[in-house]
Amino acid sequence: MKRFLYLMMTMAVVCAFAQQQRQVDRKSRTSPLGYDDTPVLPGQKWKVHDIARPRPAMVTPGAKPGDPPSDAVVLFDGKDLSQWLEGGRGGAREARWKVENGYFECASGTGSVFTKEKFGDVQLHIEWAAPPEIEGSGQWRGNSGVLLMNRYEIQVLDSWENPTYADGQAGSIYGQYPPLKNASRKPGEWQSYDIIFEAPKWEGEKLVKPAFATVFHNGVLMHHRKEIIGRMAHKVVGTYAPHGPEEPLGLQNHDTFVRYRNIWVRRLGTYDQE
């Protein structure tokens, strides 16, 4: 009997402790909104867990990978080229590239296209496909380019079993850096670029910060915050020349029928929304 009473008393103590622990756990799940008595973070004006620090605005992600988030500027949604102009010797006019089946395609006899809206620091998503029929070789297979600020080129090229100079293949910063890997899909298959671009900064005529690019090709890292040497150039070293803090994005027409779809861009801000 004594043993039974001892066992019952022990179980009662254990149950009481468990109940008390559950109450503590429930209270601990309610986290404080922040603190005002913690150290200041190095190089920042904010304290650790600072209660006064601005919180990021809500953004709704795309429904599936590659879809634009809620704060993106959609530059092509498969319907028309209302966000684009065409540049040529006659100046800017409405883009004449062919639109069909949810994509648009470089058109023979037209110029390159560029956005009506201007951008600086951006996250850019763009999908493209080289012609399914293999014609030519090297730089004459699916040649185009993504022109950041209409000056700094991420090369578009059919690089599936297609040797060419390394700093001119798909995913390269054209004429400057080859991609880390060749992640090209077969001709005709859709491919994607995801680009983080930091625009150069000027003080009058003086360059105070060069441009940088991080590039993913089909989800594979090609460049990690790579410093851009200068403007896109062929057979010479590109240089910088002053321009505005925001400029159009461009797509190059190199007389090959490259297709594009699902293009969107996000302007990049600072951590603290200042």
C-alpha positions, 0 to 999 in steps of 0.5 A: 500500500505504501508503495502504491501511495508513493507511486500515486504521489510521484505521478501527481508531482510529475503531472503538476510539473508537466502542466506548469511547463506547458503553461511556460511554453505557451507563454514563451511562444509569444515573442516580444516585438523587439528590444531597446536595451541591446547593443548597437550593431557594428556599422549600423544605427540599429540595436540587436533586435531593435524594436524601432527598426522598420519591418519589411513590406509584405510581398506575395511571391509568384504562384509557381517558380518564375512567376512575378511577385506582387511588387514586380514590373511585368515587361512581357506577359505573353500578350503584347509589346506595349512596354517596349520600343524599337531602336534603330537609325530612325530613332525610337518607335513601337516595337515590331518583333513578332508576338505569338503563342505567349512569346515574342521573337526577334524580327528580321529587318528590325532593330533591338528593343528596349523598355519604355520605363527606366531602371537602376538596381534590379532583380530581372527574370527573363526566359528565352529560347534559341531556334530549334533548327540548328543553322550556322555555328559559333556566334550565329546560333541564337545570338541575342543579349540582355542589355542592362541599362541598355549598355552592359550585356549578358549574352544570349546564345545557343551554347548547346554543343556549340564552341565559341569564344568563352566570354561570348557564350550563353551566360557570359558578361559579353567580352569580359567574363565567361560563365562559371559553367555551361548550363545550356539546354538544347536548341528550342527548349526554354531557358531562364536568366535570373539577374541581380544588377547593381547600377554604376554610380557617378559623381558628375563625370567621375565613376565612384562605383562600378556596376556588378552582376549576379547571374543564374542560368537555368538556376545555376550560378554563372557570376557572383557579384562580378564587377563589370569592366564597362559597356558592351563592346566587340573586339575591344575592352569596354569602358564606362561613360557617364549616364543616368541613374536609371536607363532602359533595359534592352534586348539585342537583335542580332539577326537570329530568331531568338524567342522571349517570354515571361519578363519581369523586373523588381527595383531593389531598395535598401534594408531599412527602406530609408 
